[in-house]
Amino acid sequence: MTSFPTPSEPGETGVVTPDDLGWVRDHLRCPVTGTRLRERTGPDGEPELVNDSDERPLAYPISDGVPVLLPSAGRPVE
């Protein structure tokens, strides 16, 4: 069973936000190339993750704070 953190100080909600998961993003990899991903703002102004591949650069959308790391969601980057 999964347990979630509980508030330890007054005012804490116990809710985990995408900003709290920075350590997880350090471990994410592109599902196509296996390279690291870095966050940036896409051409539409929305956040996205872009791989570090010189041979096949791809960008993945971030939807409601959740990276969509499906091979079919990758958009070629110029």
C-alpha positions as CSV (number, residue, x, y, z in Angstrom):
1,M,0.0,0.0,0.0
2,T,1.3,3.4,-0.9
3,S,1.5,6.0,1.9
4,F,1.5,9.7,1.2
5,P,3.3,12.3,3.3
6,T,1.2,14.0,6.0
7,P,1.6,17.6,7.0
8,S,4.3,18.0,9.6
9,E,4.0,21.8,10.2
10,P,1.1,24.1,10.5
11,G,-0.1,25.3,7.1
12,E,1.2,22.4,5.1
13,T,-1.4,20.6,3.1
14,G,0.4,17.3,2.5
15,V,-0.3,17.7,-1.2
16,V,2.6,16.9,-3.5
17,T,2.9,19.5,-6.3
18,P,5.0,19.2,-9.5
19,D,7.5,21.6,-8.1
20,D,8.1,19.1,-5.2
21,L,9.2,16.5,-7.8
22,G,12.3,18.1,-9.1
23,W,14.4,15.1,-8.0
24,V,12.2,12.8,-10.1
25,R,12.7,14.9,-13.2
26,D,16.4,14.5,-12.8
27,H,15.9,10.8,-13.5
28,L,13.5,11.1,-16.5
29,R,14.8,10.0,-19.9
30,C,13.5,10.3,-23.4
31,P,11.5,7.2,-24.2
32,V,12.9,7.2,-27.8
33,T,16.6,8.1,-27.4
34,G,17.2,7.4,-23.7
35,T,18.9,10.8,-23.3
36,R,18.3,13.3,-20.4
37,L,15.4,15.8,-20.6
38,R,15.5,19.5,-19.8
39,E,12.5,21.8,-19.2
40,R,11.8,24.7,-21.4
41,T,9.0,26.7,-22.8
42,G,7.6,25.5,-26.1
43,P,6.6,27.6,-29.2
44,D,3.0,27.7,-27.9
45,G,4.2,29.1,-24.5
46,E,3.5,25.9,-22.7
47,P,6.1,24.0,-20.7
48,E,7.7,21.0,-22.3
49,L,10.7,18.6,-21.8
50,V,13.3,18.4,-24.6
51,N,15.8,15.6,-24.9
52,D,19.6,16.2,-25.2
53,S,20.0,14.3,-28.4
54,D,21.9,15.9,-31.3
55,E,20.8,13.2,-33.7
56,R,17.1,13.1,-32.9
57,P,15.9,16.1,-30.8
58,L,12.4,15.6,-29.5
59,A,10.1,17.7,-27.2
60,Y,7.4,16.2,-24.9
61,P,4.5,18.2,-23.5
62,I,3.8,18.7,-19.8
63,S,0.1,18.4,-19.1
64,D,-1.1,19.7,-15.7
65,G,2.4,19.3,-14.4
66,V,2.8,15.7,-15.6
67,P,5.3,15.0,-18.5
68,V,3.7,13.0,-21.3
69,L,6.6,10.7,-22.1
70,L,5.0,8.6,-24.8
71,P,7.0,8.0,-28.0
72,S,4.0,9.2,-30.0
73,A,3.8,12.5,-28.0
74,G,7.4,13.5,-29.0
75,R,7.5,16.4,-31.4
76,P,10.6,16.9,-33.5
77,V,12.7,20.0,-32.5
78,E,14.4,22.1,-35.2
